[in-house]
Amino acid sequence: MKLISPNTAYIESYRSALAEFEQSGISGFWYSFGAIDDPEEYVRSIAHYTHRSGANGGAVPASVYWLVDGGEYIGHTSLRHELNPALEQHGGHIGYAIRPSKHRQGYGRAILEFALPIAQSLGIPRALVTCAAGNTASRRIIQSCGGEFVDEVDWQGTTVLRFWVETSQ
Ligand SMILES: CC(C)(COP(=O)(O)OP(=O)(O)OC[C@H]1O[C@@H](n2cnc3c(N)ncnc32)[C@H](O)[C@@H]1OP(=O)(O)O)[C@@H](O)C(=O)NCCC(=O)NCCS
């Protein structure tokens, strides 16, 4: 298992994972990436992209990494190099998702563990990580990575929990 920059070697596996996310009704940062018309161009464009959130959230530089295991795409994480007002409330420095067919196998915890040293290398000593109050799996992941609870905020009608996570584990 490892975290890699998006790579066309995994593109078919990634395509099938996107279909799983869609069927499960799970949305996230990757929905803004558009269609995979040209795989080479697609992986290049998401490896370093501009993350936009909220009407007045502003744009920040971000990088995507893929968690792969046994030749298969498992999940992805988006590392925001800095925060904007929207990400301070919801989204934080690090977002992640595991393809539904691979849930509850420890990959969610692994992806955050792998993402933290990358955040550190980007000059982020502690990362803001958030989850919806009802997202038990994500909350457990954040807490098992040492997340220190900050507060809960209302984000467009959803209660969001905010945590600081030290990136040097
Ligand atoms: C949240 C998510 C990443 C979890 O991935 P996962 O690979 O299933 O997580 P893990 O297997 O590492 O499980 C982490 C913990 O959550 C628990 N857990 C997993 N799914 C759960 C569920 N549906 N209900 C309750 N607990 C759950 C696990 O038992 C484990 O607990 P433990 O540490 O006490 O053993 C995954 O559900 C997902 O991609 N969801 C959609 C996107 C999302 O919500 N991303 C997070 C936004 S910040």
The ligand as a Gaussian input file, in Angstrom:
#p B3LYP/6-31G(d) Opt

LIG

0 1
 C      -14.676000       8.282000       5.925000
 C      -13.987000       7.193000       5.096000
 C      -12.744000       7.791000       4.440000
 C      -13.604000       6.040000       6.020000
 O      -12.845000       5.118000       5.274000
 P      -12.638000       3.617000       5.774000
 O      -11.530000       3.040000       4.929000
 O      -13.913000       2.895000       5.788000
 O      -12.117000       3.826000       7.274000
 P      -11.322000       2.778000       8.178000
 O      -11.572000       1.399000       7.714000
 O       -9.905000       3.245000       8.290000
 O      -12.065000       2.968000       9.584000
 C      -11.727000       4.004000      10.468000
 C      -12.557000       3.842000      11.727000
 O      -13.915000       4.175000      11.455000
 C      -14.758000       3.070000      11.762000
 N      -15.787000       3.033000      10.746000
 C      -15.632000       2.855000       9.418000
 N      -16.815000       2.955000       8.798000
 C      -17.727000       3.206000       9.756000
 C      -19.113000       3.425000       9.740000
 N      -19.823000       3.397000       8.600000
 N      -19.740000       3.649000      10.931000
 C      -19.051000       3.692000      12.065000
 N      -17.710000       3.514000      12.162000
 C      -17.073000       3.267000      11.000000
 C      -13.851000       1.856000      11.707000
 O      -14.360000       0.801000      12.489000
 C      -12.578000       2.424000      12.278000
 O      -12.709000       2.539000      13.690000
 P      -11.534000       2.116000      14.687000
 O      -10.403000       3.066000      14.400000
 O      -12.122000       2.287000      16.020000
 O      -11.173000       0.714000      14.342000
 C      -14.951000       6.622000       4.021000
 O      -16.137000       6.221000       4.644000
 C      -15.265000       7.606000       2.909000
 O      -14.536000       7.683000       1.925000
 N      -16.376000       8.347000       3.084000
 C      -16.784000       9.341000       2.071000
 C      -15.888000      10.554000       2.049000
 C      -15.695000      11.150000       3.421000
 O      -16.581000      11.175000       4.257000
 N      -14.456000      11.635000       3.635000
 C      -14.084000      12.268000       4.874000
 C      -14.456000      13.677000       4.826000
 S      -13.374000      14.587000       5.851000

